[in-house]
Amino acid sequence: MSKGFSTACLHGYEDFTSNKAHVLPIFASSSFMFDDLDHGISIFTKKEPGHVYSRYNNPTIQTVADKIAQLESLGTGIESTAFLTSSGMSAIYIVMQSLLKPGDILLAQKKLYGGTTELFQKSLAPNGIQILSMDLSDTNAIEQSLKSNPGIKAIYLETPSNPTLDIVDIRAIAEIAQKYNVQTVVDNTFPTPYLQQPFLYGVDHIIHSTTKYLNGHGNSIAGAIVSKHTDWMQTTVWTQLKLIGATCNPFDAWLLYNGLKTLALRMDRHCTNAMAVAELLESHPEVAAVYYPGLKSNKGYDIATKQMTRGYGGMLSFELKGDLPAVKSFLKSIQLATQAPTLGDVDTLIMHPATSSHLNIVKEERIKEGVTDGLLRMSIGIEDTEDLLNDIQQALDKIRVIIPGSGNPS
Ligand SMILES: Cc1ncc(COP(=O)(O)O)c(C=O)c1O
């Protein structure tokens, strides 16, 4: 058929699927073609595999989601399904919205990423879901709560927690939850499946902010929901995801896919460097406290050693004795840590929680959560260890010059 100019511009391209690209291609297509009416019906009704519309799913997105499910399940003998979402926050929202209905109670860890606590208070609570926050390191108290509140339908935890790196015992919590028929959700963003596989300890669902370590290069925002309840994922969760329209986009999924290739190498280096930095910080007179689960002095060390099988991660926080003036001095002197409100990138990042993630929290409240004016959170990168140590040492030493006597041992 001869074509006019506009028609020629619009129609026909080579089918590149036969070219067998070595690297996962980006399927930047909002929809997928049907051969005929019957083909369309059988794909729509899932009788035959295939894609329909990229808000529903897409070959690039699904490949990356499947990879994350594979990593969370690897060696556990537990099958899982994953979906990629537009952010870590939408992953948390969709999984909670799929698990809970108005009148249900969510038992949430007190110390969580600030955005998660805010999401529970400002999005779930107005939808009729009651939030009960407590210290999940007290397993007797958890059992008492489940006994006296049959309305509790899910427990939400994060370990290590952001920003104070608190550790809770995943297996102990999951065992109590199972006894009372309560679902468990773990945010596995900090450790990643390389260091910690919550399915091994009896957890039902895992969420990730893949924006962080799974991507590792700070160039995409996305999240993941991974669950061993595979039928529930394909029905309830997928329905929420496609109707709310919170699916990840193919480009961000593709960036994440590239980052995943080096996850193991990066995490090993993050762990080695973070341990060395934590030890340096612990020995310095300007530092009041160091929060890193790999330090034997850390109260979560024994549990972390049990459940973080390959290392303690790249995140740590520490408190400077000189409070805000010392924080300002340290931030002015440090050269290899960029001040940016994210974590898990290959380069070292630093953040002052009191004036960023916790800025809108009443001072007394945040101090109760361990977020003092002197607290700094570092995401330790994969730079040469010696360079990081030298830089941190010089920045700490300068505090004493700027604020004489600030670090007198106490
Ligand atoms: C532990 C944790 N979970 C979830 C999130 C939310 O992820 P996102 O920013 O990708 O929505 C964050 C963000 O910092 C986080 O630190």
The ligand as a MOL file (V3000), in Angstrom:
LIG
                    3D

  0  0  0     0  0            999 V3000
M  V30 BEGIN CTAB
M  V30 COUNTS 16 16 0 0 0
M  V30 BEGIN ATOM
M  V30 1 C 14.4290 3.4130 55.1950 0
M  V30 2 C 13.6570 4.1710 54.1500 0
M  V30 3 N 12.5110 3.6580 53.6790 0
M  V30 4 C 11.7780 4.2940 52.7360 0
M  V30 5 C 12.1730 5.5210 52.2340 0
M  V30 6 C 11.3430 6.2080 51.1780 0
M  V30 7 O 11.9130 5.9920 49.9370 0
M  V30 8 P 11.7240 6.9460 48.6210 0
M  V30 9 O 12.4180 8.2240 48.9280 0
M  V30 10 O 12.3270 6.1370 47.5300 0
M  V30 11 O 10.2630 7.1350 48.4520 0
M  V30 12 C 13.3650 6.0890 52.6960 0
M  V30 13 C 13.8200 7.3920 52.1680 0
M  V30 14 O 14.7860 7.9560 52.6320 0
M  V30 15 C 14.1300 5.3970 53.6820 0
M  V30 16 O 15.2730 5.8940 54.1600 0
M  V30 END ATOM
M  V30 BEGIN BOND
M  V30 1 1 1 2
M  V30 2 1 2 3
M  V30 3 2 2 15
M  V30 4 2 3 4
M  V30 5 1 4 5
M  V30 6 1 5 6
M  V30 7 2 5 12
M  V30 8 1 6 7
M  V30 9 1 7 8
M  V30 10 2 8 9
M  V30 11 1 8 10
M  V30 12 1 8 11
M  V30 13 1 12 13
M  V30 14 1 12 15
M  V30 15 2 13 14
M  V30 16 1 15 16
M  V30 END BOND
M  V30 END CTAB
M  END
